[in-house]
Amino acid sequence: MRGETPLRLAPWSLDADLDDDGFRAALRGWLAPAYARFAAAWPGGPRPRDLDFRRAWEDALCASGWSGLGWPEAYGGRALPLSRQAIFHEEHARCGAPLGVNLIGHGILAPTLLHFGSEAQKRRFLPGILSNREIWCQGYSEPGAGSDLAAVRTRAEPVPNGYLLNGHKIWTSFADRARWCFVLARTDPQAPRHRGLSFLLVDMHSAGVRVEPIRQITGEAEFCEVFFEDVRVTGDCLLGEENQGWKIAMAAASFERGTYFIPRLVRFAQELRQVRDLARRPDAHGRVPASSEAVRHQWARLAADSHVLALKSRRALGAAMRGDPPGPEGSSTKIHWSEAHQRLLELSMQMLGEAACLGESEMDEQTANLAHAYLWSRAETILAGTSEIQRSIIAEQLLGLPKG
Ligand SMILES: Cc1cc2nc3c(=O)[nH]c(=O)nc-3n(C[C@H](O)[C@H](O)[C@H](O)COP(=O)(O)OP(=O)(O)OC[C@H]3O[C@@H](n4cnc5c(N)ncnc54)[C@H](O)[C@@H]3O)c2cc1C
């Protein structure tokens, strides 16, 4: 479907005089019908789990001007304050639109480039993200370096005019669709672990790059192994200074903190309502799950989780708007969301029973979405820092407990 976007969206212009409520109302009035029309025009109907559908919707949004929301206008951005960006993410999720496939480009690499990039790098790379023409992936994890990221062994050997890259990355989301990858690689093997790493922008079309998708429990293969074999990286693709990659990677991880959970929590609340409706429906044996005290108890606990998570997300947004440095509270939200989301989807599977075990072609859309979300949620306590690592951060930095 790439290149055959079924519906172009009309450009949406911003009225600078609107207050936040007016902005939200105007955005909702434009976005929800635009998404509904786009989805209805997709061949075979809406496919929000399909990567081609997600990419096409993201392309259409970018083409209509909903891209670079927080970037300076000098780079084609909208220069919207964080509060308006948050409203956009909330309304986007509320109308049922899926996350895009260039999440890493828009959410992580673009703000990192704006902060650390040279003028030439900004001019070279930002337009491709703004238009969604160039997808990015993140090449950090390796078979021997996940939670312990400083153990990265991929080697970028300085050579005339750049680096020679050799190594093996894994779990690289969207690597098979990405044109570029930002890679954490070791440029000084003699330096202490964190100090010998550099942040390189690697063209995935370079000779010596090999991508092998990894099939997941959902049946999809959206993340990959990436092999670098004598890949030439030119010196102008070093972001920041040589051996300063750790500092840049840590900063890159903090740029999304005000808005990361917003679409995820909107979805949590939507799924919670679906589970409530399922619980009120008699099952195949005529039993109504909601009449069980245990089910009501689980649902009520999840409703409380949803509310508390929304408050935590609002507090994180406030802190980011004030410019406070990221703190260990983010770890508490990450654990809370990922573990509550797994409980929510386990409950949904309990409601759906054997209907959730049929092949996808035999499921209705809601069952297929929940079954897929249930399988995918297994990854949520691993990605972006496992629950064990988050608990250690809370123990040490929030509770002041001694290191074990
Ligand atoms: C869906 C998904 C998408 C991802 N996308 C990307 C991507 O785009 N780019 C990228 O670079 N990476 C990506 N990752 C990788 C992710 O960052 C790593 O999986 C994560 O950092 C954990 O590393 P690991 O898998 O090597 O597990 P390990 O670090 O080997 O951990 C294995 C187990 O040991 C525990 N453990 C490890 N160290 C400690 C410790 N010190 N104390 C207590 N327990 C510990 C862990 O909690 C875990 O249970 C993705 C992962 C997932 C699931």
The ligand as a Gaussian input file, in Angstrom:
#p B3LYP/6-31G(d) Opt

LIG

0 1
 C        8.729000      -4.748000      21.983000
 C       10.177000      -4.379000      22.180000
 C       10.740000      -3.423000      21.373000
 C       12.081000      -3.087000      21.545000
 N       12.615000      -2.162000      20.684000
 C       13.930000      -1.867000      20.787000
 C       14.543000      -0.971000      19.862000
 O       13.879000      -0.427000      18.956000
 N       15.862000      -0.730000      19.969000
 C       16.627000      -1.289000      20.962000
 O       17.815000      -0.994000      21.030000
 N       16.074000      -2.174000      21.853000
 C       14.761000      -2.466000      21.779000
 N       14.186000      -3.359000      22.663000
 C       15.055000      -4.056000      23.618000
 C       14.847000      -3.650000      25.050000
 O       15.403000      -2.384000      25.296000
 C       15.498000      -4.748000      25.904000
 O       14.735000      -5.921000      25.718000
 C       15.520000      -4.407000      27.366000
 O       16.412000      -3.365000      27.607000
 C       15.957000      -5.624000      28.223000
 O       17.152000      -6.132000      27.756000
 P       17.318000      -7.694000      27.401000
 O       16.170000      -8.088000      26.545000
 O       18.698000      -7.890000      26.882000
 O       17.140000      -8.473000      28.785000
 P       18.258000      -8.630000      29.918000
 O       18.840000      -7.313000      30.218000
 O       19.161000      -9.741000      29.531000
 O       17.366000      -9.083000      31.131000
 C       16.873000     -10.425000      31.279000
 C       16.148000     -10.508000      32.614000
 O       17.077000     -10.230000      33.676000
 C       16.628000      -9.136000      34.470000
 N       17.754000      -8.295000      34.869000
 C       18.758000      -7.851000      34.073000
 N       19.607000      -7.085000      34.785000
 C       19.120000      -7.034000      36.039000
 C       19.548000      -6.378000      37.249000
 N       20.650000      -5.617000      37.282000
 N       18.787000      -6.550000      38.364000
 C       17.659000      -7.316000      38.345000
 N       17.218000      -7.950000      37.249000
 C       17.937000      -7.812000      36.114000
 C       15.701000      -8.354000      33.540000
 O       14.760000      -7.580000      34.284000
 C       15.040000      -9.463000      32.741000
 O       13.967000     -10.028000      33.463000
 C       12.858000      -3.713000      22.541000
 C       12.263000      -4.676000      23.382000
 C       10.946000      -5.017000      23.204000
 C       10.341000      -6.056000      24.101000

